[in-house]
Amino acid sequence: MDGIALRLETLAANIDDLKVAGAQYRPTPRAEGPDADAGVPAGDWRELPAALWNELRQLVAVRRNDEPVAPLLAPDQQFFLHANLRLQLDTARLAALRGTPELYRVSLRTARDWLAQEFDVGQPAVREARAEIDELLAVELRPELPDIAGSLRLLRQELALIDAGRVTPEAASDAAADDGAESAP
């Protein structure tokens, strides 16, 4: 549990390093080639329409996006995204320490979904954080414990024999040691 809590705390401490999707404006690159000579002054009045057309084409840019464009976020909105993600990770850490796996998984799934929706998944830090959350989701908080009923039954039988006076405690411990030595290869 301590290792899980430490991993979650480290992940929460590095949240400010993650880049929010839509936080940076990326202008389209300018056209290169024969149409990019708009800065050249027209030498003759016959070249004037072509020069005007090139200037007008630079004023209006038509972009086609295959995916929806994320709106730019104000810095205070970015702060709240980071703070909310940090709170989800802290909730998961506390749930792990308390031993409540349902809350632990819900918090981690929410954090993973927010990383995918709100943060720039092209950044290595975001991909690493998401991979770390996926690893933490695979951890079982309440692993299945081994069945010790057989050992408990034998212990109770030995204690019953000792209480009945049939076997002395020294003889019982010698018999247990002999059984362990016989079973060892």
N, C-alpha and C positions, 0 to 999 in steps of 0.2 A: 504493500500500500504506500509505503514511504517513497518508493521509486516512482510510482505512478504520480503521486502528488508533486514530486520534484520535477518530473517531466512536464506536467501541466503548468507549474509555476514558471518554469523556464520559457515555455511557449507563450504564456501570457506576458512575460517581461519583454519578449521580442515582437509584440504586436505592432508597436509604433514603427517598425522597420518595413512593414508591409505596405505596398502601394495600393491605393484605392482606385478602382476602375473609374474612369471619367475625371480623374484629378488633374491630368495633364492634357493640354490641347496639342494635337498633332496635326499641323497643317499639311495639306496635300503638296507634294513636290511640284515645283514649277516645271513646265514643259521644256524639254531640250530639243534642239533640232531647228529646222528651217522656220517654224512658226514662232520661235523664241526671240526673234530679232526685233522686238517691239521697241527696244531702247534706241534703235538706230534712227536718226532724224531723216525725214523724207527730203530727198534732194530735188525732186521734180514734183509738180502739182499732180502728175499722173500716178505717182506713188503714194499720194496722200490718202486715198481710200483704203489701200492695203494697210498702211500704218495705223489709221484710225480703227480699222477692224481688229488688228492685233491688240491695240490698247483696250478696246471694249472686251475682247475675249479674256483679258487678264482681270478685268473687274468682276466678272461673273464666273464662278467655278461650279461646274456640275459634277457631283460625285455620286457614284453608285456604290452602295454598301450592301453586302450580302447578309449582314447581321445588323440587328438594331444598334443604334448609337446610344451609348450611355451619356446622360447629361453631365455637364461639369458640376462638380460639387464645391460648395464654399468650404473654407478651412474649418469652420465650426461644425459643419456636417461630417467632415472627415474625422474630426475629433470624436464625435459621438459614435461613429461606426467603430473606431478603434476601442472606445470605452465599452461599448456593448459587447463586442467580441471578447474583450478581456473579462467582462463579467460572466459571460457564458463559460469560459475556461475556468474561472474561479469557482463557479457553481459546480462544475464537474469535479474539480479538485476536492471541494468540501463533501460532495456526494461520495467520492471514493473513500475519503477518510471516515465517513460515517457508515459506510457499507450499504448504501442505497443504490443498487445497480440501475434501477429504472431511471432515476434522475440523472445519474452519470451518463447513461447512453443518450437520453433526450438532449442534454446540454451539449454533448459532443457532436451529435447530429446537427443540431442547430448551428453550432460554430462552423462545422464543415460546409453546411449549405450557405451560410453567410460568406464564407471565403469564396465559394464558387460564384455567388451572385454579385457581391459588392466589391471584390478585390480583383486586381489585375492578375489573372491566372497565368499570364505569360511570364511573370516574374519568378525567378528561381526560389526566392524566399517564400512566396505564397504556395508554390508547389510543395516545398519541403514541409511547410506548416500543415498542409492538407494531408501529406503522407504520414506525418507524425500523428495527426488526429485519427487517421484510418488505423494505424498500428494500435493506438490506445483504445479504439473501439473493439478491436479483436481481443483485448485482454478481458478475461473472466474475473470479475470482482469476487464472486463467491464460488471458488472451484469446488468440485465434488470431493468430499473428504473420504479417506479410505475407511472401509468397514473394519472396526476393531471388536466386533461382537464375539468372535471366537476367542480372542485373547482375554477379553473380559470374563467370558464364561470359564475358561481355565483358571484364571486368577481367583474367581469366586469359589471354584471347587477346591483349590489349594487352601484358601482361607477357611473353608468349611471343615476340611480335614484337620487343619491346625486347631480350630476351635473345638473339634470333637475329641482332640487329644490323641488321635491316631498317629499323627506325624508331628514331630517337633519342628520348629521353625528352621533349625540348622539342617535337619535332614531334608526338608522341603527345598531349601536353597541349594543343597548338594545335589539333589535329584534334578533340579532345574538346570544346574550347571552341567551335569552329566548328559541330559537330553540335548543341550546346546552343543556339546562336544561331539555327540554321536551324529547329530544332523549335519555338522560341518564336514566338508570333504577332506 
